[in-house]
Amino acid sequence: MARSVWPIFLGGFALSSLAGCGYVERAERPAWRTQAENVCLSRGQVKPSAYIEARPEISGPGICGMTHPFKVSALAGGAIPLDKPVTIDCSMIPAVEAWLEEVVQPIALARFGQRVVGLDVFGAYSCRSVDNIAGAQLSEHAFGNAIDVAGFRLADGRDIVIVREWKKTDSQESAFLHEAHAGACQHFTTVLGPGADVFHYNHFHLDLAMHGGTDTGPRRYCKPAPPAGATPTQPDGLPPAPEIDEPMDIAQGGAGAEPMILHGLSAQLPPPAPASAAPAPRPAPTGEGRPSDWDVTSSIPTARFD
């Protein structure tokens, strides 16, 4: 009996020794994520309020979570409520607010004479894989580093829903959405919308994944493809990034990625409507664009994004 136990003991001792030396390690969340959260806090980029509430650390399951999560119910000092609260990391909050103020609001004023006063979202933090595909790598949503935007509400009550308006032609609503999508690439490193793949037909996916640096600044992955003639940013001395081909909606880049610039779209989209134009009647609710059971065809599985 003693002879049969001894080899097992030695094997267990060897494994424990390897673990102590670091050969058997528990997966850890990449350090840059916590560092980015800490920098955001130290710079005072997010100030807790009635609409932005600091929450306890989320640790797990696995490497999912955030060191300093925030529960957000409204942006722009409460002027732009979300249709439901989301949990998100520190860095994403100022990025979304800058996009709304510097890109979305000017476009809304130019095309409708109205400000955006509401944001429909499918979700932000969710410990899940890319596009909920079994066996895929973790999405940026698993770290609160992404948000899915489904539509906008104007001050006159109109709802601009991505799934309903994006593909229309000669439409102020469609032009507004295309310009908002393009402008998002000035503020996020990943921007995916309708046409990127079957999973993003009804929303914009926005995140701050690290795709690396290029000779024109941070590498950005924006899809659908940027318009012809998009102007690159000022070179910073780094070599160009190599082409890569990775799944969407993740902390990796994609083939042919280039910064998408708002300038240059004007020749492809209808001109802004006069500010005095009568607002279109608000459509009756149809359930379109919600993250529940709406899908493109019966052959494509329903995708949820919250």
URNOR-V218956 format. One record per residue. RES is the residue in one letter. SS is DSSP state (hx for helix, st for strand, lp for the rest). PHI is phi as a letter, one per 30 degrees, with the letter a starting at -180 (none if undefined). BURIAL is 1 if it has 16 or more other ideal C-beta (glycine too) atoms within 10 Angstrom, else 0. Layout:
BEGIN
[[RES,SS,PHI,BURIAL] [RES,SS,PHI,BURIAL]]
END
This chain:
BEGIN
[[M,lp,none,0] [A,hx,d,0] [R,hx,d,0] [S,hx,d,0] [V,hx,d,0] [W,hx,e,0] [P,hx,d,0] [I,hx,d,0] [F,hx,d,0] [L,hx,d,0] [G,hx,d,0] [G,hx,d,0] [F,hx,d,0] [A,hx,d,0] [L,hx,d,0] [S,hx,d,0] [S,hx,d,0] [L,hx,d,0] [A,hx,d,0] [G,hx,d,0] [C,lp,d,0] [G,lp,j,0] [Y,lp,d,0] [V,lp,c,0] [E,lp,b,0] [R,lp,d,0] [A,lp,d,0] [E,lp,b,0] [R,lp,d,1] [P,lp,e,0] [A,hx,d,0] [W,hx,d,0] [R,hx,d,1] [T,hx,d,1] [Q,hx,d,0] [A,hx,d,1] [E,hx,d,1] [N,hx,d,0] [V,hx,d,0] [C,hx,e,1] [L,hx,d,0] [S,hx,d,0] [R,lp,d,0] [G,lp,i,0] [Q,lp,d,0] [V,lp,b,1] [K,lp,c,0] [P,lp,e,0] [S,lp,a,0] [A,lp,d,0] [Y,lp,c,1] [I,st,b,1] [E,st,c,0] [A,st,d,0] [R,lp,b,0] [P,lp,d,0] [E,lp,e,0] [I,st,c,1] [S,st,b,0] [G,lp,j,0] [P,lp,d,0] [G,lp,i,0] [I,lp,c,1] [C,lp,d,1] [G,st,k,1] [M,st,b,1] [T,lp,d,1] [H,lp,b,1] [P,lp,d,1] [F,st,b,1] [K,st,c,1] [V,st,c,1] [S,st,c,1] [A,st,a,1] [L,st,b,1] [A,hx,h,1] [G,hx,i,0] [G,hx,j,0] [A,lp,d,0] [I,st,b,1] [P,st,d,1] [L,st,c,1] [D,st,d,0] [K,st,a,0] [P,st,d,1] [V,st,b,1] [T,st,c,1] [I,st,a,1] [D,lp,d,1] [C,hx,d,1] [S,hx,d,1] [M,hx,d,1] [I,hx,d,1] [P,hx,d,0] [A,hx,d,1] [V,hx,d,1] [E,hx,d,1] [A,hx,d,0] [W,hx,d,1] [L,hx,d,1] [E,hx,d,0] [E,hx,c,0] [V,hx,c,1] [V,hx,d,1] [Q,hx,d,1] [P,hx,e,0] [I,hx,d,1] [A,hx,d,1] [L,hx,d,0] [A,hx,d,1] [R,hx,c,1] [F,hx,b,1] [G,lp,i,1] [Q,lp,b,1] [R,lp,d,1] [V,st,d,1] [V,st,b,1] [G,st,a,1] [L,st,b,1] [D,st,c,1] [V,st,b,1] [F,st,d,1] [G,st,l,1] [A,lp,b,1] [Y,lp,d,1] [S,lp,a,1] [C,lp,d,1] [R,lp,a,1] [S,st,d,1] [V,hx,e,1] [D,hx,h,1] [N,hx,i,1] [I,lp,d,0] [A,lp,d,0] [G,lp,i,0] [A,lp,d,0] [Q,lp,d,0] [L,st,d,1] [S,lp,d,1] [E,hx,d,1] [H,hx,d,1] [A,hx,d,1] [F,hx,b,1] [G,lp,i,1] [N,lp,c,1] [A,st,a,1] [I,st,b,1] [D,st,c,1] [V,st,c,1] [A,st,c,1] [G,st,l,1] [F,st,b,1] [R,st,c,1] [L,st,c,1] [A,lp,d,0] [D,lp,d,0] [G,lp,j,0] [R,lp,d,1] [D,st,c,1] [I,st,c,1] [V,st,c,1] [I,hx,e,1] [V,hx,d,1] [R,hx,c,1] [E,hx,c,1] [W,lp,e,1] [K,lp,d,0] [K,lp,d,0] [T,lp,c,0] [D,lp,h,0] [S,lp,b,1] [Q,hx,d,1] [E,hx,d,1] [S,hx,d,1] [A,hx,d,1] [F,hx,e,1] [L,hx,d,1] [H,hx,d,1] [E,hx,d,1] [A,hx,d,1] [H,hx,d,1] [A,hx,d,1] [G,hx,d,1] [A,hx,d,1] [C,lp,d,1] [Q,lp,d,1] [H,lp,b,1] [F,lp,b,1] [T,lp,c,1] [T,st,b,1] [V,st,b,1] [L,st,b,1] [G,lp,b,1] [P,lp,e,1] [G,lp,j,0] [A,lp,d,1] [D,lp,a,0] [V,hx,d,0] [F,hx,d,1] [H,hx,c,1] [Y,lp,d,1] [N,lp,b,1] [H,lp,a,1] [F,st,c,1] [H,st,c,1] [L,st,b,1] [D,st,b,1] [L,lp,c,1] [A,lp,d,1] [M,lp,c,1] [H,lp,c,1] [G,lp,j,0] [G,st,c,0] [T,st,b,1] [D,lp,d,0] [T,lp,b,1] [G,st,j,0] [P,st,e,1] [R,lp,d,1] [R,lp,b,1] [Y,st,c,1] [C,st,b,1] [K,st,b,1] [P,lp,e,1] [A,lp,d,0] [P,lp,d,1] [P,lp,d,1] [A,lp,d,0] [G,lp,i,0] [A,lp,d,1] [T,lp,d,0] [P,lp,d,0] [T,lp,d,0] [Q,lp,d,0] [P,lp,e,0] [D,lp,c,0] [G,lp,j,0] [L,lp,d,0] [P,lp,d,0] [P,lp,d,0] [A,lp,d,1] [P,lp,d,0] [E,lp,d,0] [I,lp,b,0] [D,lp,b,0] [E,lp,b,0] [P,lp,d,0] [M,lp,d,1] [D,lp,h,1] [I,lp,a,1] [A,lp,d,1] [Q,lp,b,1] [G,lp,c,1] [G,lp,b,1] [A,lp,d,0] [G,lp,i,0] [A,lp,d,1] [E,lp,b,1] [P,lp,d,1] [M,lp,c,1] [I,lp,c,1] [L,lp,d,1] [H,lp,d,0] [G,lp,j,0] [L,lp,d,1] [S,lp,e,0] [A,lp,d,0] [Q,lp,c,0] [L,lp,c,1] [P,lp,d,0] [P,lp,d,0] [P,lp,e,1] [A,lp,d,1] [P,lp,e,0] [A,lp,d,0] [S,lp,d,0] [A,lp,e,0] [A,lp,d,0] [P,lp,d,0] [A,lp,d,0] [P,lp,d,0] [R,lp,d,0] [P,lp,d,0] [A,lp,d,0] [P,lp,e,0] [T,lp,b,0] [G,lp,i,0] [E,lp,d,0] [G,lp,i,1] [R,lp,d,1] [P,lp,d,1] [S,lp,d,0] [D,lp,b,0] [W,lp,d,0] [D,lp,b,0] [V,lp,d,0] [T,lp,b,0] [S,lp,d,0] [S,lp,d,0] [I,lp,c,0] [P,lp,d,0] [T,lp,d,0] [A,lp,c,1] [R,lp,c,0] [F,lp,b,1] [D,lp,b,0]]
END
